[in-house]
């Protein structure tokens, strides 16, 4: 049997083509994940800078201004400093729990970003249970805080971890009931479907107008989930030194610092997606297709405009959260638990019953 040289070259080319397809397949799997992580990192740096500038304005002082233009790179400089600081470990603590706690907190929050529709067809994973995935994954983060507090062998750290667990349980239930109400209105648990359901009537199609009480409860519960003032009892400096972070230093302390801002950003994104139309332009009877010819360029422009609209709405709520932190005093632990169990839970449950009744009568 004679095999000609051209046939051998064709066979080699075929095998090279197949190997290139495998490489491209791997790249297309990891490229969106890397882009998402890069975007999240830049957003965290922007949020830290924004909070420092807003707090400086409220307190009538000068904020960061020397590191980079307008002090934008100050957060990056602080992160680099923490990266090279000594990593201390308690001599009598549980080293495994102490080490794994920060990682659990950060990873559980990052996974939640996979179901956020930043723009038109711009979502990492469009799951049928997208909002419940966020609730389930976000409830893992307090477990990491409790592990960190217990593994530190420090009474202040342990009390901070217990407070984080109690606070999460108290406010996770009202938040879940509010999400259930939104899901009933949209007939779906997918974040993409919830955004599409609000796009029919533009500005007046937002769930904010149909769920005003649910929006207020969700906003308060999300602030409590982020452990922001006036709900930052797990790390209250006057009572617990630094709470579950007391024994941490270096990069592990930096992970907790990043996790708090990641959680704040994801909560603001979900407020935008669930109540404010997500990436929709939100102007009645005006569509992006009126300005661009429907082709490949149209899809790119729609995605870019959607990302810009989503981030604009999100940063509005970030501003409100930051302003709240530097305006309101901290609650006591009994006041915090009473607010969650005696007020927010009945209101969210009543809101769910009203939503269910209205949906049944509309059939």
C-alpha positions in Angstrom: 0.0 0.0 0.0 1.5 3.3 -1.1 0.7 6.5 0.7 1.7 9.6 -1.2 3.4 12.6 0.4 0.4 14.9 -0.1 -1.9 12.4 1.7 0.6 12.3 4.7 0.6 16.1 4.8 -3.2 16.2 4.7 -3.3 13.7 7.7 -0.8 15.8 9.7 -2.8 19.0 8.9 -6.0 17.3 10.1 -4.5 16.2 13.4 -3.1 19.7 13.9 -6.5 21.2 13.2 -8.1 18.9 15.7 -5.5 19.9 18.4 -6.1 23.6 17.6 -9.9 23.0 18.1 -9.3 21.5 21.5 -7.0 24.4 22.5 -9.6 27.0 21.3 -12.3 25.1 23.2 -10.3 25.3 26.4 -9.6 29.0 25.8 -13.3 29.7 25.2 -14.2 28.0 28.4 -11.8 29.9 30.6 -11.8 33.3 28.8 -15.2 34.4 30.0 -14.3 33.4 33.6 -11.0 35.3 33.4 -12.8 38.4 31.9 -15.4 38.2 34.7 -12.7 38.0 37.5 -10.8 40.8 35.9 -13.9 43.0 35.7 -14.8 42.1 39.3 -11.3 43.1 40.5 -11.5 46.4 38.8 -14.9 47.0 40.2 -13.7 46.3 43.8 -10.8 48.8 43.3 -13.3 51.4 42.0 -15.7 50.8 45.0 -12.9 51.2 47.5 -11.8 54.5 45.9 -15.5 55.6 45.7 -16.1 54.9 49.4 -13.0 56.7 50.5 -13.9 59.8 48.4 -17.5 59.8 49.7 -16.5 59.3 53.3 -14.0 62.1 52.9 -16.7 64.4 51.6 -19.1 63.6 54.3 -16.5 64.1 57.0 -15.1 67.2 55.4 -11.6 66.0 54.9 -9.2 65.2 52.1 -9.4 61.6 50.8 -6.7 59.7 48.8 -5.0 61.9 46.3 -1.3 60.9 45.9 -1.3 57.3 44.7 -2.2 57.5 41.0 -4.5 60.2 39.5 -7.0 61.4 42.1 -5.8 58.5 44.4 -7.3 55.8 42.2 -4.5 53.4 42.8 -4.5 53.7 46.6 -6.5 50.4 47.0 -4.0 48.6 44.8 -1.2 49.9 46.9 -2.9 48.7 50.1 -3.5 45.3 48.6 0.2 45.0 47.6 1.2 46.0 51.1 -1.0 43.2 52.6 0.4 40.7 50.1 3.9 41.1 51.5 3.0 41.3 55.2 3.7 38.4 57.5 1.0 35.8 57.8 0.5 35.2 61.5 -1.1 32.0 62.8 -2.5 31.6 66.4 -0.4 29.2 68.4 -3.4 27.4 70.0 -6.0 27.8 67.3 -7.3 25.3 64.7 -4.9 26.0 61.8 -7.1 24.3 59.2 -10.3 26.2 60.1 -8.3 29.4 60.5 -6.7 29.0 57.0 -9.8 27.9 55.0 -12.3 30.4 56.4 -11.2 33.4 54.3 -11.1 31.3 51.1 -14.7 30.0 51.7 -16.0 33.5 52.1 -14.4 34.8 48.9 -15.1 31.8 46.7 -18.8 31.6 47.7 -19.3 35.2 46.7 -17.4 35.0 43.4 -19.5 32.0 42.3 -22.6 34.2 42.7 -21.4 36.5 39.8 -21.9 33.6 37.3 -25.7 34.2 37.1 -25.7 38.0 36.8 -26.8 39.2 33.3 -24.6 42.2 32.8 -26.0 42.8 29.3 -27.9 41.3 26.4 -26.7 37.6 26.1 -23.8 38.6 28.4 -24.2 36.1 31.3 -21.7 33.4 32.3 -24.4 30.8 33.2 -28.1 31.3 32.5 -29.6 28.8 35.0 -33.2 28.1 35.6 -32.6 28.6 39.4 -30.3 31.6 39.1 -31.6 33.7 42.0 -31.8 30.6 44.3 -28.3 29.7 43.4 -27.2 33.2 44.7 -29.2 32.7 47.9 -27.8 29.2 48.5 -24.2 30.2 47.7 -24.3 33.4 49.7 -25.4 31.5 52.8 -22.1 29.6 52.7 -20.1 32.8 53.4 -21.1 33.1 57.1 -20.0 29.5 57.6 -16.5 30.6 56.6 -16.7 33.5 59.1 -17.8 31.1 61.9 -14.9 28.8 61.0 -12.5 31.7 61.2 -13.8 32.8 64.5 -13.7 29.3 66.0 -10.3 28.5 64.6 -8.7 31.7 65.9 -9.0 30.6 69.6 -10.0 34.1 70.5 -13.2 35.1 72.4 -13.7 38.3 70.4 -13.2 36.4 67.1 -15.6 33.6 68.2 -18.3 36.1 69.2 -17.9 37.9 65.9 -18.4 34.6 64.0 -21.5 33.8 66.1 -22.9 37.2 65.4 -22.3 36.7 61.7 -24.1 33.4 61.7 -27.1 34.8 63.7 -27.3 37.9 61.5 -27.2 35.8 58.3 -30.0 33.5 59.5 -32.2 36.5 60.6 -32.0 38.3 57.3 -31.7 35.5 54.8 -35.3 34.5 55.3 -36.9 37.9 54.5 -34.6 38.2 51.5 -35.6 34.8 50.2 -39.3 35.6 50.6 -38.8 38.9 48.6 -37.0 36.9 45.8 -39.9 34.4 45.8 -42.4 37.3 45.2 -40.3 38.5 42.2 -40.2 35.0 40.8 -44.0 34.7 41.0 -44.4 38.0 39.1 -41.8 36.9 36.4 -42.9 33.2 36.4 -39.2 32.2 36.5 -36.2 31.8 38.8 -33.8 32.7 36.0 -32.2 36.2 36.3 -32.3 36.6 32.5 -36.1 35.9 32.4 -36.6 38.3 35.3 -34.9 41.1 33.4 -36.8 40.3 30.2 -40.1 40.3 32.1 -39.4 44.0 33.1 -38.5 45.1 29.6 -42.1 45.2 28.2 -43.1 48.6 29.5 -39.8 50.3 30.0 -39.5 52.4 33.1 -43.0 51.5 34.4 -42.3 47.8 33.9 -39.8 47.7 36.8 -40.6 45.4 39.7 -40.0 48.4 42.0 -43.5 49.7 41.2 -45.2 46.4 41.7 -43.2 45.4 44.8 -42.4 48.6 46.8 -42.5 46.9 50.2 -40.5 44.0 48.9 -37.9 46.4 47.6 -37.5 48.1 51.0 -37.2 44.8 52.8 -34.8 43.4 50.2 -32.6 46.5 50.4 -32.4 46.4 54.2 -31.8 42.6 54.2 -29.0 42.9 51.6 -27.3 45.6 53.7 -27.5 43.3 56.7 -26.1 40.4 54.6 -23.2 42.6 53.6 -22.5 43.5 57.3 -22.5 47.2 56.5 -23.3 49.9 59.0 -25.7 50.0 60.7 -25.5 46.2 60.6 -21.7 45.6 61.1 -22.0 44.0 64.5 -19.8 40.9 63.6 -16.8 43.3 63.4 -17.7 46.1 65.7 -14.4 47.8 66.8 -15.8 49.2 70.0 -17.0 45.8 71.3 -15.0 43.0 69.6 -11.8 44.7 68.4 -12.2 43.5 64.8 -14.5 40.5 65.3 -13.6 37.4 63.4 -10.7 39.3 61.7 -8.9 40.0 65.0 -6.2 37.3 64.6 -5.7 37.8 60.8 -3.0 39.6 59.0 -1.4 39.7 55.6 -3.2 38.2 52.6 -5.8 36.4 54.7 -6.9 39.7 56.2 -7.0 41.1 52.6 -9.3 38.3 51.5 -11.8 39.3 54.2 -11.5 42.9 53.1 -12.1 42.0 49.4 -15.0 39.7 50.3 -16.9 42.5 52.0 -16.7 44.7 48.9 -17.5 41.7 46.6 -20.6 41.0 48.6 -21.6 44.7 48.5 -21.2 44.7 44.7 -23.2 41.5 44.1 -26.0 42.7 46.4 -26.2 46.0 44.4 -26.2 44.0 41.1 -29.1 41.9 42.3 -31.1 45.0 43.4 -30.6 46.2 39.8 -31.6 42.9 38.2 -34.6 42.1 40.4 -36.2 45.6 40.8 -34.7 48.0 38.3 -34.9 46.3 34.9 -31.2 45.1 34.8 -29.6 46.0 31.5 -32.8 47.4 29.8 -32.6 51.0 28.6 -35.9 51.6 30.5 -37.3 54.3 28.2 -40.8 53.5 27.0 -41.2 52.9 23.3 -37.5 53.5 22.6 -35.4 50.5 21.6 -31.8 50.2 20.7 -32.7 48.6 17.4 -34.1 52.0 16.3 -30.6 53.4 16.3 -28.5 50.6 14.9 -29.0 48.3 11.9 -29.7 44.7 13.1 -26.5 42.8 12.3 -23.3 41.6 14.1 -22.5 45.2 15.0 -25.9 45.6 16.6 -25.3 42.7 19.0 -22.0 44.3 20.1 -23.6 47.7 20.7 -26.5 46.2 22.6 -24.2 44.3 24.9 -22.0 47.3 25.5 -25.0 49.6 26.2 -26.5 47.0 28.5 -23.3 46.6 30.5 -23.1 50.4 30.9 -26.8 50.7 32.0 -26.4 47.8 34.5 -23.2 49.3 36.1 -24.8 52.8 36.2 -27.8 51.5 38.2 -25.5 49.4 40.4 -23.2 52.2 41.3 -26.2 54.3 42.3 -27.1 51.8 45.0 -23.4 51.5 45.9 -23.5 55.2 46.6 -26.6 54.9 48.8 -25.0 52.0 50.7 -21.8 53.9 51.3 -23.6 57.1 52.3 -25.7 55.0 54.7 -22.6 53.6 56.3 -21.2 57.0 57.1 -24.5 58.5 58.2 -26.3 56.0 60.5 -25.1 54.7 63.9 -24.7 51.0 64.7 -27.6 49.0 66.1 -27.4 46.8 69.2 -27.5 43.1 68.7 -31.0 42.8 70.2 -32.3 45.7 68.0 -30.8 44.0 64.9 -32.4 40.6 65.6 -35.8 42.2 66.5 -35.8 44.1 63.2 -35.2 40.9 61.3 -37.6 38.6 63.1 -40.4 41.0 64.3 -40.6 43.4 61.4 -38.9 42.3 58.2 -40.0 38.7 58.3 -43.8 39.4 58.8 -43.7 42.2 56.1 -42.0 40.0 53.6 -44.3 37.1 54.3 -47.4 39.3 53.9 -45.9 40.7 50.7 -45.5 37.1 49.4 -49.1 36.3 50.3 -50.4 39.4 48.5 -48.3 38.6 45.4 -49.6 35.0 45.4 -53.2 36.1 45.7 -52.9 38.7 42.9 -51.3 36.1 40.6 -54.1 33.6 41.4 -56.9 36.1 40.7 -55.2 37.2 37.5 -55.3 33.7 36.0 
